């Protein structure tokens, strides 16, 4: 005869939050914070009278530093990949 008492065995519930993907560079919050900080930095430099070419060079340098930091943290193969991508982007933007 089946028991009316619920089972004491816990049941696994599906994950309700965002799933962490190994090797993912940035989460959504980090992307938003980075985008806002780049916009604020560029706006601040423009408002203070910095020429636009200098603003773009400074922001590109910040992006390169960020990409290099992420590459070093991710490991060797990824480091080479990111540095090559940065070099190609720098060469095509001139």
C-alpha positions, -999 to 999 in steps of 0.1 A, spaced: 0 0 0 15 34 -9 23 58 19 7 92 22 38 106 38 60 126 14 94 112 6 123 126 26 145 123 -4 154 157 -19 146 162 -55 171 181 -78 157 213 -91 168 227 -125 191 256 -124 172 289 -125 201 314 -129 225 320 -157 247 290 -165 285 296 -161 303 286 -192 339 276 -187 362 299 -207 337 327 -210 356 359 -209 331 384 -194 298 382 -178 269 405 -186 276 428 -156 312 432 -165 304 440 -201 279 467 -191 303 482 -166 331 482 -192 309 498 -218 297 526 -194 332 533 -182 346 536 -217 317 560 -227 323 581 -196 360 582 -201 356 592 -237 330 619 -228 351 633 -200 382 636 -223 361 653 -250 345 677 -226 379 688 -213 391 696 -248 411 666 -257 414 662 -295 393 633 -309 423 615 -323 439 614 -288 406 602 -273 404 573 -297 441 564 -291 437 564 -254 405 543 -255 422 519 -279 451 516 -255 427 508 -226 411 481 -248 445 466 -256 455 465 -220 422 449 -211 425 423 -239 461 415 -228 451 411 -192 423 387 -202 447 368 -224 473 364 -197 447 352 -173 432 326 -198 465 310 -207 490 306 -235 470 295 -265 444 321 -259 471 347 -253 485 341 -288 450 343 -303 441 376 -286 474 392 -295 471 382 -331 435 395 -332 447 428 -317 475 431 -342 452 425 -371 426 450 -358 453 476 -353 467 470 -388 433 473 -404 423 505 -385 452 526 -398 
